Amino acid sequence: MAEWFKRASDDDRNTNHSGEREAIMKTNPTESSSKPILTIRFHLTDGSVHSFTQADAIINEKLWDAIEPSRLFVQQRIVVGGEHSKSVFVAAEIIRVDFLHVSFQCWEFPRGYSDIVELSEEEFRKHARLDEPSLMVKRDRPTPAGDPLVSFIKLQMRGGQPLFAMVEAAVKLPAESQSFMQFMLSKAAVHMRLRGGGIGVLNLANLAAYTVYPGVAQIPADAWLAEPHQTQLTKTA
């Protein structure tokens, strides 16, 4: 994944005395329990959500060790076997799979990325400053390569509600600026930390569109130059 980040504005640093940015980058841990239970949630393209639980620690550890998030959707199906049932999910129809467990640590993010965190729409609008257009950071603002920067992204998934995230990474060279777009269109997978604790793996094969605020200065030569309609920004970014 290549750099698509923009420097967080100096105004952010000056007004964020309470450590607001750091707080967002830390998800709320799942409540502790004397008997930790793994919850798995499948989000499908038809908008439905299917949940499963497992309390056996040995089974959970074996499952966790076997998962490679970047290849989770390469297989044609994911099978979940219960004591009285078998559920089969077609990988091509999965939007996201969530794993909720107090003991599981998040996998490493792709090289160059230090964190990817799910946001609520309210948090996304606030930090992308969609309701304060005069304070929004311009896309063509120069950013030195190697600087640690933050950006906000809206992911519109096929058949489902939009997802929102904040990403932290180091800026790359201009020549590499479009490789993030290439990755997003690769139909691979990417994982993120969830707001309430846990980890979600997103199926990029079901990505319909995405918008980055502010995005990198460089855009493809064939890009159309136009601004989002104001009513669109008001309703959802």
Secondary structure as a PSIPRED ss2 file (coil, helix, strand):
# PSIPRED VFORMAT (PSIPRED V4.0)

   1 M C   1.000  0.000  0.000
   2 A C   1.000  0.000  0.000
   3 E C   1.000  0.000  0.000
   4 W C   1.000  0.000  0.000
   5 F C   1.000  0.000  0.000
   6 K E   0.000  0.000  1.000
   7 R C   1.000  0.000  0.000
   8 A C   1.000  0.000  0.000
   9 S C   1.000  0.000  0.000
  10 D H   0.000  1.000  0.000
  11 D H   0.000  1.000  0.000
  12 D H   0.000  1.000  0.000
  13 R H   0.000  1.000  0.000
  14 N H   0.000  1.000  0.000
  15 T H   0.000  1.000  0.000
  16 N C   1.000  0.000  0.000
  17 H C   1.000  0.000  0.000
  18 S C   1.000  0.000  0.000
  19 G C   1.000  0.000  0.000
  20 E H   0.000  1.000  0.000
  21 R H   0.000  1.000  0.000
  22 E H   0.000  1.000  0.000
  23 A H   0.000  1.000  0.000
  24 I H   0.000  1.000  0.000
  25 M C   1.000  0.000  0.000
  26 K C   1.000  0.000  0.000
  27 T C   1.000  0.000  0.000
  28 N C   1.000  0.000  0.000
  29 P C   1.000  0.000  0.000
  30 T C   1.000  0.000  0.000
  31 E C   1.000  0.000  0.000
  32 S C   1.000  0.000  0.000
  33 S C   1.000  0.000  0.000
  34 S C   1.000  0.000  0.000
  35 K C   1.000  0.000  0.000
  36 P C   1.000  0.000  0.000
  37 I C   1.000  0.000  0.000
  38 L E   0.000  0.000  1.000
  39 T E   0.000  0.000  1.000
  40 I E   0.000  0.000  1.000
  41 R E   0.000  0.000  1.000
  42 F E   0.000  0.000  1.000
  43 H E   0.000  0.000  1.000
  44 L E   0.000  0.000  1.000
  45 T C   1.000  0.000  0.000
  46 D C   1.000  0.000  0.000
  47 G C   1.000  0.000  0.000
  48 S C   1.000  0.000  0.000
  49 V E   0.000  0.000  1.000
  50 H E   0.000  0.000  1.000
  51 S E   0.000  0.000  1.000
  52 F E   0.000  0.000  1.000
  53 T E   0.000  0.000  1.000
  54 Q E   0.000  0.000  1.000
  55 A C   1.000  0.000  0.000
  56 D C   1.000  0.000  0.000
  57 A H   0.000  1.000  0.000
  58 I H   0.000  1.000  0.000
  59 I H   0.000  1.000  0.000
  60 N H   0.000  1.000  0.000
  61 E H   0.000  1.000  0.000
  62 K H   0.000  1.000  0.000
  63 L H   0.000  1.000  0.000
  64 W H   0.000  1.000  0.000
  65 D H   0.000  1.000  0.000
  66 A H   0.000  1.000  0.000
  67 I C   1.000  0.000  0.000
  68 E C   1.000  0.000  0.000
  69 P H   0.000  1.000  0.000
  70 S H   0.000  1.000  0.000
  71 R H   0.000  1.000  0.000
  72 L C   1.000  0.000  0.000
  73 F C   1.000  0.000  0.000
  74 V C   1.000  0.000  0.000
  75 Q C   1.000  0.000  0.000
  76 Q C   1.000  0.000  0.000
  77 R E   0.000  0.000  1.000
  78 I E   0.000  0.000  1.000
  79 V E   0.000  0.000  1.000
  80 V E   0.000  0.000  1.000
  81 G E   0.000  0.000  1.000
  82 G C   1.000  0.000  0.000
  83 E C   1.000  0.000  0.000
  84 H C   1.000  0.000  0.000
  85 S C   1.000  0.000  0.000
  86 K E   0.000  0.000  1.000
  87 S E   0.000  0.000  1.000
  88 V E   0.000  0.000  1.000
  89 F E   0.000  0.000  1.000
  90 V E   0.000  0.000  1.000
  91 A H   0.000  1.000  0.000
  92 A H   0.000  1.000  0.000
  93 E H   0.000  1.000  0.000
  94 I E   0.000  0.000  1.000
  95 I E   0.000  0.000  1.000
  96 R E   0.000  0.000  1.000
  97 V E   0.000  0.000  1.000
  98 D E   0.000  0.000  1.000
  99 F E   0.000  0.000  1.000
 100 L E   0.000  0.000  1.000
 101 H C   1.000  0.000  0.000
 102 V C   1.000  0.000  0.000
 103 S C   1.000  0.000  0.000
 104 F C   1.000  0.000  0.000
 105 Q C   1.000  0.000  0.000
 106 C C   1.000  0.000  0.000
 107 W C   1.000  0.000  0.000
 108 E C   1.000  0.000  0.000
 109 F C   1.000  0.000  0.000
 110 P C   1.000  0.000  0.000
 111 R C   1.000  0.000  0.000
 112 G C   1.000  0.000  0.000
 113 Y E   0.000  0.000  1.000
 114 S E   0.000  0.000  1.000
 115 D E   0.000  0.000  1.000
 116 I E   0.000  0.000  1.000
 117 V E   0.000  0.000  1.000
 118 E E   0.000  0.000  1.000
 119 L E   0.000  0.000  1.000
 120 S C   1.000  0.000  0.000
 121 E H   0.000  1.000  0.000
 122 E H   0.000  1.000  0.000
 123 E H   0.000  1.000  0.000
 124 F H   0.000  1.000  0.000
 125 R H   0.000  1.000  0.000
 126 K H   0.000  1.000  0.000
 127 H H   0.000  1.000  0.000
 128 A H   0.000  1.000  0.000
 129 R C   1.000  0.000  0.000
 130 L C   1.000  0.000  0.000
 131 D C   1.000  0.000  0.000
 132 E C   1.000  0.000  0.000
 133 P H   0.000  1.000  0.000
 134 S H   0.000  1.000  0.000
 135 L H   0.000  1.000  0.000
 136 M C   1.000  0.000  0.000
 137 V C   1.000  0.000  0.000
 138 K C   1.000  0.000  0.000
 139 R C   1.000  0.000  0.000
 140 D C   1.000  0.000  0.000
 141 R C   1.000  0.000  0.000
 142 P C   1.000  0.000  0.000
 143 T C   1.000  0.000  0.000
 144 P C   1.000  0.000  0.000
 145 A C   1.000  0.000  0.000
 146 G C   1.000  0.000  0.000
 147 D C   1.000  0.000  0.000
 148 P E   0.000  0.000  1.000
 149 L E   0.000  0.000  1.000
 150 V E   0.000  0.000  1.000
 151 S E   0.000  0.000  1.000
 152 F E   0.000  0.000  1.000
 153 I E   0.000  0.000  1.000
 154 K E   0.000  0.000  1.000
 155 L E   0.000  0.000  1.000
 156 Q E   0.000  0.000  1.000
 157 M E   0.000  0.000  1.000
 158 R C   1.000  0.000  0.000
 159 G C   1.000  0.000  0.000
 160 G C   1.000  0.000  0.000
 161 Q C   1.000  0.000  0.000
 162 P C   1.000  0.000  0.000
 163 L E   0.000  0.000  1.000
 164 F E   0.000  0.000  1.000
 165 A E   0.000  0.000  1.000
 166 M E   0.000  0.000  1.000
 167 V E   0.000  0.000  1.000
 168 E E   0.000  0.000  1.000
 169 A E   0.000  0.000  1.000
 170 A E   0.000  0.000  1.000
 171 V C   1.000  0.000  0.000
 172 K C   1.000  0.000  0.000
 173 L C   1.000  0.000  0.000
 174 P H   0.000  1.000  0.000
 175 A H   0.000  1.000  0.000
 176 E H   0.000  1.000  0.000
 177 S C   1.000  0.000  0.000
 178 Q C   1.000  0.000  0.000
 179 S H   0.000  1.000  0.000
 180 F H   0.000  1.000  0.000
 181 M H   0.000  1.000  0.000
 182 Q H   0.000  1.000  0.000
 183 F H   0.000  1.000  0.000
 184 M H   0.000  1.000  0.000
 185 L C   1.000  0.000  0.000
 186 S C   1.000  0.000  0.000
 187 K C   1.000  0.000  0.000
 188 A C   1.000  0.000  0.000
 189 A E   0.000  0.000  1.000
 190 V E   0.000  0.000  1.000
 191 H E   0.000  0.000  1.000
 192 M E   0.000  0.000  1.000
 193 R E   0.000  0.000  1.000
 194 L C   1.000  0.000  0.000
 195 R C   1.000  0.000  0.000
 196 G C   1.000  0.000  0.000
 197 G C   1.000  0.000  0.000
 198 G C   1.000  0.000  0.000
 199 I E   0.000  0.000  1.000
 200 G E   0.000  0.000  1.000
 201 V E   0.000  0.000  1.000
 202 L E   0.000  0.000  1.000
 203 N E   0.000  0.000  1.000
 204 L H   0.000  1.000  0.000
 205 A H   0.000  1.000  0.000
 206 N H   0.000  1.000  0.000
 207 L E   0.000  0.000  1.000
 208 A E   0.000  0.000  1.000
 209 A E   0.000  0.000  1.000
 210 Y E   0.000  0.000  1.000
 211 T E   0.000  0.000  1.000
 212 V E   0.000  0.000  1.000
 213 Y E   0.000  0.000  1.000
 214 P C   1.000  0.000  0.000
 215 G C   1.000  0.000  0.000
 216 V C   1.000  0.000  0.000
 217 A C   1.000  0.000  0.000
 218 Q C   1.000  0.000  0.000
 219 I C   1.000  0.000  0.000
 220 P C   1.000  0.000  0.000
 221 A C   1.000  0.000  0.000
 222 D C   1.000  0.000  0.000
 223 A C   1.000  0.000  0.000
 224 W C   1.000  0.000  0.000
 225 L C   1.000  0.000  0.000
 226 A C   1.000  0.000  0.000
 227 E C   1.000  0.000  0.000
 228 P C   1.000  0.000  0.000
 229 H C   1.000  0.000  0.000
 230 Q H   0.000  1.000  0.000
 231 T H   0.000  1.000  0.000
 232 Q H   0.000  1.000  0.000
 233 L H   0.000  1.000  0.000
 234 T H   0.000  1.000  0.000
 235 K H   0.000  1.000  0.000
 236 T C   1.000  0.000  0.000
 237 A C   1.000  0.000  0.000
